[in-house]
Amino acid sequence: MRAKDTARLTVLRGTISEINQAASSSAPVKTDMQVLALLRKRKAASENAKKEAEAANRADLAEKQDKEIEVIEQLVGSVKMVEAQALRDSVRGKIEALRDSSHGGELKQGAVMKELLKPGGELDGKVYEGKVLAEVVREELATNHKPS
């Protein structure tokens, strides 16, 4: 911060402020997934502010937003997420376990995801892309794990 990196300082201060503000609300930030969602929300707001600055012919403000977006992308990129293959392995294992317990009955995507994400589940507390998880569950149910 002594290097006068104002974009990084602004992003960090704003993020800490939002986390502290959420702490006094009914939905405090407790997990990495929630911090990641907050950062993505800040990125979207910065992109919107950049568009407005460009529309108002304010290149200085647009450049400032560009720098903040770059910092946010670095922060989001530094979050270690569960890789797609690890998700796929977890999903396959859970589908097989559920098939064994349901004696080969048909499984639904929601039931599999509920088991994976429940407290104490394989993905509880881990950081992953929700869209990727949903797609992996859908693919695994459709292709490799038909009831016998």
Secondary structure, 3 states (H helix, E strand, C coil): CCCCCHHHHHHHHHHHHHHHHHHCCCCCCCCHHHHHHHHHHHHHHHHHHHHHHHHCCCHHHHHHHHHHHHHHHHHHHCCCCCCHHHHHHHHHHHHHHHHHHCCCCCCCHHHHHHHHHCCCCCCCCCCCCHHHHHHHHHHHHHCCCCCC
